[in-house]
Structure formats: structure tokens, C-alpha cells
Amino acid sequence: MKGNKLIYLSTLIIALFLGVFSYLNINRPAPDTSNELGGDFSIPIEKGQFSLSDYRDKVVLLYFGYASCPDVCPTALALTGNILKKMPEHVSAQVQPLFISVDPDRDDLSKLTQYGHYFHPSMIAGTDKKQNIDKLVRQYGAYYSINNDTNSAMGYTVDHTSRLYVIDQQGKLAKALGHSDIQPNLANTLLKLTGN
């Protein structure tokens, strides 16, 4: 009987440890800054090409998602757009929002332009071939996965990280704001980076 209790107790402790480890790993905060993540990239947009190196004088706000996203993308982009609209004009003029679709099969460049402008008039939106998107997503430490859910009216959905990547005027990743951090932290982050 003592042996059974010991095995049960040991199993319980191991399960508890694994549960805590999993929780901490899943809820690990987005990186604040990065020497490893980020860097230059180019992406097709409706009017040609967006190159990060062309925006060295601006703070770039990068978000990965897709236009058919039912809730997460619209919420994050609406928060971002609304915060930008409330910023002083001399601050918002120094910021370039950018939306990159990880669903190039459904999101053409014309559709993406309209989608971006819905959230903010200066938002640029683009996409690329899957292999290029995959490389860029890895470069910024993001994640996405096609979910072939036959019960969905859209045919499939895309699971993806919801993070706003804040890239400074030197083209370096300054901060990655998790979904719940956009509202409380974006305005102050922008004020600091633009010297206000």
C-alpha cells in the first residue's frame, strides 16, 4: 500500500511539474528586443514592393495575419489603427503600419490594400509566395499553420501568432507586443521611439 501511495505521489508531482512547465512555455511573453530576430525584407504590395530599408526614418509596425481571419486580426489591427489615429500628428507621421498576409492563395494584393486601408489610411499590406512568407515569418519569430477545418464556411482557417512587431528607425526589432499588450503599451512605445 505504501508503495502505491509513493508511486501515486511521484506521478502527481511529475504531472504538476510538467503542467507548470507547459503553462510557462505557452504563456511565455513575446520578446522585448532581439539581436537574433528581425532584419531587412521586401514584400510585394499592390503598387510594387515594400522594402524595410526604404523606411529607415520611420517606426514600422508589422503584423502577420490574413484577411479572412474572423476575429484576432481585425481586433489587433483595429486597436493599432485606433491608437495611431489618436496619436499627435507629428508622431503618427513617423509611423508606418504594415500588414503581411500568410494566406497568399486567398489574399491578392488589391484585396489586401483595401483591407489595410479599412483599419488605417496609411496601412500598407502585402503578401508573397509561400516559401518567401515562411522565411519571413521565421525571421521574426512568428508562427502560422493552415487548419483544414471542413466545418468552416471559409474552407480552411489559419492559426497564427498575434503579435505586433515594432521595428525602429534603424530597421531593428525594438519590441514585440503580444495581442493583449497592444492597447496598454503601443502608444507609450511609439512616443519613446519617436522621441516624444
Buried (B, 14 or more C-beta within 10 A) or exposed (E): EEEEEEEEEEEEEEEEEEEEEEEEEEEEEBBEEBEEBBBEBBBBBBEEEBEBEEBEEBBBBBBBBBBBBEEBBBBBBBBBBBBBEEBEEEBBEBBBBBBBBBBBEBBEBEBBBEBBBBBBEBBBBBBBEEEBBEEBBEBBBBEBEBEEEEEEEEEBBBEBBBBBBBBBBEBBBBBBBBBEBBBEBBBEBBEEBBEE
